[in-house]
Each structure stands twice: as structure tokens, then as C-alpha cells.
């Protein structure tokens, strides 16, 4: 008989409980309201409709289904911002204010602050 | 909301349930019947983690309306072995190390079972076709195919 990992028996019997298999009878449920844009600034959030939905208390609900339905009722106003969606060849420089350049510059600044503790950066 | 009444057999037990008209068989098995062995991996019929047998045929339970299961016989992974003993397919999965995280395992086991119940002596190609609707990211399929061949041998009474 081969050596087996300690958890494979319950997994193959399908008695293993994964996180989504756990049930807590008095649990409340949350659902995330997601931004439909790759990059945007949030201008305002109106959750009044969501709060009036059935079963909803604050931003959580009695069942997962109610939470998801309530999340759809949240009205968020966005200002859509430019996003970097394609890699460019290095011969074509990015405009200096583009999101990716700003992001990389921020990372470099952060690395400078923490230089003593970090390993040397990899150059690409 | 008006609920729909469904009478079906699940793992040999007759069951009568009141379900929402849009409830999926997957939800009813996991929530109403507490049979959480069947997993939801994608919810859109792509990954096969939700595979169960309906009248012997392997289906994606995330695409099946529970209300359409009137009179059907459902078998889930909890129902394939008698008490605590392992079905030959489960034993073969163990012996051939055909799982790691185990999330895809119930679906794969049911797809293999559906094949071997119908075709006790499948070719490798037939095994590959039978599991082609089940995705596995940890282990891959080589060990599953070998486990299926081994299980087929055992179920034929050879060994």
C-alpha cells in the first residue's frame, strides 16, 4: 500500500469540507459591489435603495442571494480614468503621466524608503 | 415567491422538496440536502466540478433546473460507496495519486463512474473523452486516466 497524503482519504470520499461547504445558521452575508471600469475614481455612492431591500441590514443581508440582489441596487457614480491595457515595446516611450509610469515611479520610491531591508531589485 | 414541488430520488432516497423555480440542481443538493460533496467551480458548465448522475447520465448540475428533476434519479458522489468503504474508482484515485487539492475530484469520479457503468472496458481514448468536461489544475489528467483503467479492471472482476 502506497503512502498517502493525510487529507486524500476524506477528499476522495468527498467528505472534505472546503470553505464554501461550511454552514453557519446565524451567518449574515455580504456581497461586493464591483467597479465596471479598469480604472476609475469614485465620485459618489448611493446605497439608499440597497438598504431598503428585503433582508438587508446595513451592508450585509440574511442570505447570500439577498446580499447579491442588494449589491445590484447600490448606485455608484464613477469618473472613468485612462487605463494601461496593453504592453508597449520599450522603443515607444510611455507618456510621462500615464498610470503605469506613475505606478512604477511610486514603487521605486517605496523601494528607496525600505532599501536597507529589501533584496536588490531585479532589472527587467 | 411561489415555490415548485419536486419529487426525486437522491442517492437511493426519495426526496420531496419545495424549490424556487430558478433554483439549480447544484443549489438544491448543496443547500437543501446538505450534500456538499458536489462543488461549484464556475457556475457556467465549463469546469465539471458540479458533475452528478441523472438517470445514470453525467450532467453539469449548475446548468440543471431543480424543478425539471421531477421523477428523476440523482446520484451524487456521496452515494457511490456503501457506508464508509471506498468505491473502486475512489480507491483507484487514491492508489494512483490522482488528486491534490481535491476540488475537481467529485466531478471526475462521477464522470468516470458514468463511463464505467455504461462501458466496462473503455479504451484510453474513451476515458479521455469521458473526462473531457472536467478541468483539473493541480494534478492533471494522467493519473486520473490510469486510475480509471485500474478501476475498470477491478469492476470487471479482474486483478
Boltz contact constraints between the chains, C-beta under 6 A:
constraints:
  - contact:
      token1: [A, 4]
      token2: [B, 94]
      max_distance: 6.0
  - contact:
      token1: [A, 8]
      token2: [B, 94]
      max_distance: 6.0
  - contact:
      token1: [A, 11]
      token2: [B, 99]
      max_distance: 6.0
  - contact:
      token1: [A, 11]
      token2: [B, 102]
      max_distance: 6.0
  - contact:
      token1: [A, 11]
      token2: [B, 105]
      max_distance: 6.0
  - contact:
      token1: [A, 12]
      token2: [B, 90]
      max_distance: 6.0
  - contact:
      token1: [A, 12]
      token2: [B, 93]
      max_distance: 6.0
  - contact:
      token1: [A, 12]
      token2: [B, 94]
      max_distance: 6.0
  - contact:
      token1: [A, 14]
      token2: [B, 37]
      max_distance: 6.0
  - contact:
      token1: [A, 14]
      token2: [B, 77]
      max_distance: 6.0
  - contact:
      token1: [A, 14]
      token2: [B, 106]
      max_distance: 6.0
  - contact:
      token1: [A, 16]
      token2: [B, 102]
      max_distance: 6.0
  - contact:
      token1: [A, 21]
      token2: [B, 36]
      max_distance: 6.0
